[in-house]
Amino acid sequence: MRKRKDFVRLEGVRSARLVVIASEGRCTESIYFSAVKDKLRAPNVHVEILSRDTNESSPESVHAQITDFMRQYNIEDDDELWIVIDRDRWHERMLSQVAQLCAQNPHLNFCMSNPCFELWLLLHLEDVRKYDEPTTTALIANRKSSSGLTWLKRRMRDLLGSYSESNYEVSRLLPNVSSAMEIARKLDVNPSDRWPQTIGTRVYQLMGSITELNKHK
């Protein structure tokens, strides 16, 4: 068996805690978390964002990617590894299996957004709890229009002026991180559930770990 390597952490910070993020999307999440790493990261936290080399984005493949990282590197007691996935298009059986695998490892965290990661981005701009019933229903369904954009992508475009998975102004979102975390926390009415059963996102927990704002542990 090949010996695991020590991960090279922040220079000059001997006790830097490692937070590793493996996400379903290739661009959207990476753009956001890279900006958080640069602008909002706590000084004693090293954030590592795993890149995706293929279009394979199932929860199982994301779990396999982060498991491979764990095979390669020594993981210390306070290190955290996060699987960031969407609820919208995956079968519940697959999600349950991956959630169970995460629950069996003290370093692994299962971070789902329902219906998808764009909900987390949207919470930086408006409080979805104030939506009327038809708008809430449209958000949950998150259907594509004739233009090929989902409801959440269209809403982000309306609010930002332009939006795509690979190009959006994350700098306009970051000043509102604390507000987004607070809204997400209040949406999470059953935090003991494996994932939000209605509109919700657990990204607020991950952000608490990176930024130490309203820390969740």
N, C-alpha and C positions, 0 to 999 in steps of 0.2 A: 504493500500500500504506500502510495506517494505521501511524503510528509507535507503537512499543511504549512503555508507560508504565513508570516506575520504581515498584516496589512499595514502599509505605510500611511501613517496618520498625519494630522496637521503638524507642520514643522514648528517646534518650539512649544507645543502643547502636549506634554507627556501623557496626560490623563484624558485626552480627547476621546469622547464616546462616539462610536461609529453608528451612523444611521444609513442603512442601505435601502434604496427604493428600486423595486422592479415593477414596471407598470404595463398595462395592456396596450396602451397607445404608443406609437413610435415618436410622436411629436408633441402633442398637446400637453401631456403631463411633464415631459422633459423641459419644455419651454418654461413652464411655471416653476417647477422645483429648482431648475438652474438659477432662475432669478431669485428665488427664496434663499438659495445657498449663498449667492453673492451679496444679497442686501440684508437679509433678516436672520441668518444663522447665528445661533448662540456661540460665543467665543470658544467654548469647550466641546463643540460638536463638529464632527467631520461627516459631511453628507456625501454619499457616493450614489450616483444615479446610473443604473445599469442601462446600457443602450441595447436596442433590439436590432439584430442583423437581418431578420426575416419578417415577413408579414404575418407569421403565425402568432396569434395574440390570445389564444384561449387561456382561461385561468390555469389550466394544467401546464401550459407552456411557460407561463409567468412563474408558477411555482417551481418548475424544473430549472428555470434560469437562476432563481435565487438559491435553490438547493445546490446548484453547481458552484455558486460563489462560496457557500458554506463548506463545500468539500475542499476548496482551494485554500481558504484562509482560516487562520485561527480566529475564533469569535470569543470575545471577552464577556464577562458576566453582564455588564451593563449595555452591551451593544444591542441594537434593534434592527431587524430586517422586516421590511414592509412590502406586502403584495397589494398593489393598487389596481383594482379592477372595476368594471361596470356591471350592473345588474341586467341591463336591458335585453341582450340577445342570447343569454346563456341559459341552458337548461338547469333547473334547480338541483338536479342530482349531481351534476358536475360541480356546481358551486358548493354544495354540501360536502363533497369529498375533499375539495381543496381547503375549505374552512376547517374541516376536521384535522387535516394534516398540519395546518397552522397551529391549531389548538394543542397538538401533541408536542410542539417544540416551543420552549419558553422564550426563544429569541424571535420567533416569527409572529407577525401581526397581519391579520386579514382586514384589509381596508377597502370597503365597497362603497360606491356611490350608486344611488337608485334615483333616476334611471341611468345616469352616466356622469363622467367627470365634469362635464360642462355645468352641471348643477352647482358644483363647488365654486366654479368661476363666477357664475351668476350671483351667488350669495354675496360677492364683493360689491355688487351693484344695486341689488334690491332684495327686499325681504319677501320671499315667496309665500310666507304665512299670511300675507295681506291679499293674496290673489283671490278673486271670486271663484266660484265653483267651476264654471266652464274653463277658465284659464288653468286652474289646478288640474282638471281632467286632461287638458291638452298637454300640459307639462309631463304628467305621468305617462301618457301614451307616447309622447316624443316622436310622432310620426314624421316621415319625410314628406315634403311638399313636392310639387311638380318640378321644382328647381333642384331637387335632390338633397336639400338641406333639412335636417331635423328641426323640430320646434325650438329646441334649446340653442342650436346654432343660429337660427334666424333671430332669436331673441338677443343673443350676444351681439350679432351684427347690428341690430337696431340700436342697441345701447352704446356700442363702441364706434359705430360708423362703418367698421369693417371687421370681419372675423373669418378665419379659417383654422383648421386644425394645426396647420404648420406656420401660421403667421397671425399673431394678434398682439395688442399692446398690453403686455403684462404689467408694465410700469403704471398703468392706470388702475390696476387692481390692488397692488401691494399695499397702498396706504390704508386699505379697508380690511386687512387681514383679521384684525381683532373682531370687527363687526361680523365678518363671515363666520368666524369660529363660534361666536356667541349664538348666531342664528342656527348654525348646524347643530350645536349642542342642544338647543331647545327643540329642534326638529326630531332629535334622537330620543323619542319618548320611551323606548325600550332598549337601553344600551346593553343589556345582558343578552339580547338576541344576537345571533351570529352576524347579521347584517340588517340594515334598515328595511323594514317590510313595506313601508310606504315611501313618500318623498323624503330623502335624507342622504347624508354623506358622512362617512367616518373620517374624512380627511382632516377634520378638526383635531382628531387625536394625534395624527401624524405631525401636524403643524405644531401642536403643543410640545412634541418631543424635539423638533428641530429648533424652535424658536424659544422654548421655555416660557412662552406666553400662555397663561391659564393652563399650566401643565396638567396633563390628564392623569398622571400617576402620583 
